[in-house]
Amino acid sequence: MTDDLGGFEPRDTVNLCPLKEIATAMFEVERRPVVTYVLIAVNLIAFLLSLVTGLTRAFLTFGAVPALIALDYEYYRLITSMFLHADFLHILFNMWALFVFGRDIESSVGSGRFTLLYFLSGIVGGIAYVYYMLTYAVTFDPRAAFIPAIGASGAVFGVMGSFAVLYPRRPVAFFFYFLPIVAPAFVAITLMGLIQTVLALALPFSSIAYTAHVGGLAVGMLMGLWFRSLLRRRYYAIFYY
């Protein structure tokens, strides 16, 4: 297990009894990041299928179109849109981030909670996008209500948000345009969230759904606080009793 749980580090246990060693081994075995790999595979398959059927058709049929979600109650789009991507680079960056951050989160909190984190972040990110487009962007252009959002970015930002809370001191590298930045995870990911918020307000018709990123990130950080409390209790149960 990693040793950076929000500043909480279990003390060394040199003389663990066999029962505790068995419990620790079982804890590790149960935390293989299967769901992370499955989600990556499903996203790749969905991307290939969208290329076959046609990207425009897939986006209009399954993308998060604000007017259709809010007025026609097509809520399924909040989920299906999470598995659509515009091009190779779009899916590459999302799946790489999911691979890097998702494995640690799923290994720490378990597949069930990780699945909840992923989908809840993606759905709330989609809702944030719909609300933003229908209340803010539409005041500049009524066509904003029919611009579909696609991609797993909201869900991935949720995973990153939990990572920032659980492993705040872990170094993270990212690019701000062409400027490389390396900082502790909490600082780097929080900074990314602030930048996304500013861009969302400044660029309502950008090709990037910044509000979905911010919504997913907020959910991820809140769930990260819950995960951290669960992990602390689990470590106490294994190492101190």
C-alpha positions as CSV (number, residue, x, y, z in Angstrom):
1,M,0.0,0.0,0.0
2,T,1.1,3.6,-0.5
3,D,2.1,5.6,2.5
4,D,0.8,9.1,1.8
5,L,-2.8,9.1,3.0
6,G,-3.5,12.8,3.4
7,G,-0.5,13.1,5.8
8,F,-1.4,9.9,7.6
9,E,1.3,7.3,7.7
10,P,0.9,4.1,9.7
11,R,3.9,3.5,12.0
12,D,6.3,0.7,11.3
13,T,5.3,-2.6,12.6
14,V,8.4,-4.8,13.0
15,N,6.9,-7.5,15.1
16,L,3.6,-8.3,13.4
17,C,2.0,-11.5,14.5
18,P,1.1,-14.1,11.8
19,L,-2.6,-13.2,12.0
20,K,-1.8,-9.5,11.2
21,E,0.5,-10.6,8.3
22,I,-2.3,-12.7,6.9
23,A,-4.9,-9.9,7.3
24,T,-2.5,-7.4,5.6
25,A,-1.9,-9.9,2.7
26,M,-5.7,-10.4,2.2
27,F,-6.1,-6.6,2.2
28,E,-3.6,-6.2,-0.6
29,V,-5.1,-9.0,-2.7
30,E,-8.6,-7.5,-2.5
31,R,-7.3,-4.2,-3.9
32,R,-6.3,-5.1,-7.5
33,P,-7.4,-2.3,-9.9
34,V,-9.5,-4.4,-12.1
35,V,-12.2,-1.8,-12.7
36,T,-9.6,0.7,-13.9
37,Y,-8.5,-1.6,-16.7
38,V,-12.0,-2.5,-17.6
39,L,-13.0,1.1,-17.9
40,I,-10.0,1.8,-20.1
41,A,-11.0,-1.1,-22.3
42,V,-14.6,-0.1,-22.6
43,N,-13.7,3.4,-23.5
44,L,-11.3,2.2,-26.2
45,I,-14.0,-0.1,-27.6
46,A,-16.6,2.6,-27.6
47,F,-14.2,4.9,-29.4
48,L,-13.6,2.4,-32.1
49,L,-17.3,1.8,-32.5
50,S,-17.9,5.5,-32.8
51,L,-15.4,5.7,-35.6
52,V,-17.2,2.9,-37.4
53,T,-20.7,4.4,-37.0
54,G,-19.5,8.0,-37.5
55,L,-18.4,10.5,-34.8
56,T,-21.1,13.1,-35.5
57,R,-23.9,10.5,-35.4
58,A,-22.5,9.1,-32.1
59,F,-22.2,12.5,-30.5
60,L,-25.7,13.5,-31.4
61,T,-27.2,10.2,-30.4
62,F,-25.3,9.6,-27.1
63,G,-23.6,12.9,-26.2
64,A,-24.7,15.1,-23.3
65,V,-26.9,17.6,-25.2
66,P,-28.2,20.1,-22.6
67,A,-31.6,20.7,-24.0
68,L,-32.4,17.0,-24.6
69,I,-31.3,16.1,-21.0
70,A,-33.1,18.9,-19.3
71,L,-36.3,19.2,-21.4
72,D,-36.7,15.7,-22.9
73,Y,-35.5,13.9,-19.8
74,E,-32.9,11.8,-21.8
75,Y,-30.8,11.3,-18.6
76,Y,-29.0,8.3,-20.1
77,R,-26.9,10.7,-22.0
78,L,-25.1,11.7,-18.8
79,I,-23.6,8.2,-18.8
80,T,-23.2,7.4,-22.5
81,S,-21.4,10.7,-23.2
82,M,-18.7,9.6,-20.7
83,F,-17.6,6.9,-23.2
84,L,-17.4,9.1,-26.3
85,H,-14.2,10.9,-27.4
86,A,-13.6,13.3,-30.2
87,D,-10.2,12.0,-31.5
88,F,-7.2,9.9,-30.6
89,L,-5.5,12.6,-28.5
90,H,-8.7,13.1,-26.5
91,I,-9.0,9.5,-25.5
92,L,-5.3,9.1,-25.1
93,F,-5.0,11.9,-22.5
94,N,-8.1,10.7,-20.6
95,M,-7.1,7.1,-20.5
96,W,-3.5,7.9,-19.5
97,A,-4.7,10.0,-16.6
98,L,-7.2,7.2,-15.6
99,F,-4.4,4.7,-15.7
100,V,-2.0,6.8,-13.7
101,F,-4.4,8.0,-11.0
102,G,-7.1,5.3,-11.1
103,R,-4.9,2.4,-10.1
104,D,-3.8,3.9,-6.8
105,I,-7.3,5.0,-5.9
106,E,-8.9,1.7,-6.7
107,S,-6.2,-0.3,-4.9
108,S,-6.7,1.9,-1.8
109,V,-10.5,2.1,-1.6
110,G,-11.7,-1.0,-3.4
111,S,-13.4,-1.6,-6.8
112,G,-16.9,-0.8,-5.6
113,R,-16.1,2.6,-4.1
114,F,-13.9,3.4,-7.1
115,T,-16.7,2.6,-9.5
116,L,-19.0,4.9,-7.5
117,L,-16.4,7.6,-7.6
118,Y,-15.9,7.3,-11.4
119,F,-19.6,7.4,-12.4
120,L,-20.8,9.9,-9.8
121,S,-18.0,12.3,-10.8
122,G,-18.9,11.9,-14.5
123,I,-22.6,12.3,-13.9
124,V,-22.3,15.4,-11.7
125,G,-19.8,16.8,-14.2
126,G,-22.4,16.3,-16.9
127,I,-25.0,18.0,-14.8
128,A,-22.7,20.9,-14.2
129,Y,-22.2,21.3,-17.9
130,V,-25.9,21.1,-18.7
131,Y,-26.7,23.8,-16.0
132,Y,-23.8,26.0,-17.2
133,M,-24.9,25.9,-20.9
134,L,-28.6,26.5,-20.1
135,T,-28.1,29.3,-17.6
136,Y,-24.9,31.1,-18.7
137,A,-23.7,30.2,-22.2
138,V,-27.2,30.3,-23.7
139,T,-27.4,34.0,-22.8
140,F,-24.7,34.6,-25.4
141,D,-26.1,32.2,-28.0
142,P,-29.3,30.1,-27.8
143,R,-27.6,27.4,-29.8
144,A,-25.5,26.5,-26.7
145,A,-28.4,24.4,-25.5
146,F,-27.8,22.0,-28.3
147,I,-24.0,21.6,-28.1
148,P,-23.1,18.1,-26.9
149,A,-20.5,17.3,-24.4
150,I,-18.5,14.1,-24.7
151,G,-15.6,12.5,-22.9
152,A,-14.6,10.9,-19.6
153,S,-12.9,14.0,-18.4
154,G,-15.4,14.7,-15.6
155,A,-15.0,11.2,-14.3
156,V,-11.2,11.4,-14.6
157,F,-11.1,14.7,-12.8
158,G,-13.1,13.1,-10.0
159,V,-10.4,10.4,-9.7
160,M,-7.8,13.1,-9.7
161,G,-9.6,15.0,-7.0
162,S,-9.6,11.9,-4.7
163,F,-6.0,11.4,-5.5
164,A,-5.2,15.0,-4.4
165,V,-6.9,14.3,-1.1
166,L,-5.5,10.9,-0.4
167,Y,-1.9,11.5,-1.7
168,P,-1.5,15.3,-1.3
169,R,2.4,15.2,-1.2
170,R,2.8,12.9,-4.2
171,P,4.6,14.8,-6.9
172,V,2.5,15.4,-10.0
173,A,3.7,16.8,-13.4
174,F,1.4,18.5,-15.9
175,F,1.5,21.1,-18.7
176,F,-0.1,24.5,-18.5
177,Y,-0.1,25.0,-22.3
178,F,3.6,24.5,-23.0
179,L,4.8,25.2,-19.5
180,P,5.7,22.1,-17.5
181,I,4.7,22.2,-13.8
182,V,5.8,19.8,-11.1
183,A,4.2,20.2,-7.7
184,P,2.6,18.1,-4.9
185,A,-0.6,16.5,-6.0
186,F,-2.9,18.6,-3.9
187,V,-1.3,21.9,-5.1
188,A,-1.1,20.8,-8.8
189,I,-4.6,19.4,-9.0
190,T,-6.2,22.2,-7.1
191,L,-4.4,24.7,-9.4
192,M,-5.7,22.8,-12.4
193,G,-9.3,23.1,-11.0
194,L,-8.9,26.9,-10.5
195,I,-7.6,27.3,-14.0
196,Q,-10.5,25.3,-15.4
197,T,-13.0,27.5,-13.5
198,V,-11.5,30.7,-14.9
199,L,-11.5,29.3,-18.4
200,A,-15.1,28.1,-18.0
201,L,-16.2,31.7,-17.3
202,A,-14.0,33.3,-19.9
203,L,-14.6,30.8,-22.7
204,P,-18.3,29.7,-22.7
205,F,-18.0,28.3,-26.2
206,S,-14.7,26.5,-25.9
207,S,-14.4,23.0,-27.4
208,I,-13.5,21.8,-23.9
209,A,-16.2,21.3,-21.3
210,Y,-14.4,23.0,-18.4
211,T,-17.5,23.0,-16.2
212,A,-17.6,19.2,-16.4
213,H,-14.1,19.0,-15.2
214,V,-14.8,21.3,-12.3
215,G,-17.9,19.4,-11.3
216,G,-16.1,16.1,-11.4
217,L,-13.2,17.4,-9.5
218,A,-15.4,18.8,-6.7
219,V,-17.1,15.4,-6.3
220,G,-13.8,13.6,-6.3
221,M,-12.3,15.8,-3.6
222,L,-15.4,15.4,-1.4
223,M,-15.4,11.6,-1.8
224,G,-11.6,11.7,-1.2
225,L,-12.3,13.0,2.3
226,W,-14.7,10.1,2.9
227,F,-12.1,7.6,1.5
228,R,-9.4,9.0,3.8
229,S,-11.5,8.5,6.9
230,L,-12.2,4.9,5.8
231,L,-8.6,4.2,5.1
232,R,-7.5,5.6,8.5
233,R,-9.9,3.3,10.3
234,R,-8.8,0.3,8.2
235,Y,-5.1,0.9,9.0
236,Y,-5.9,1.2,12.7
237,A,-7.8,-2.0,12.6
238,I,-4.9,-3.9,10.9
239,F,-1.8,-2.4,12.5
240,Y,-2.9,-1.4,16.0
241,Y,-5.2,-4.3,17.2
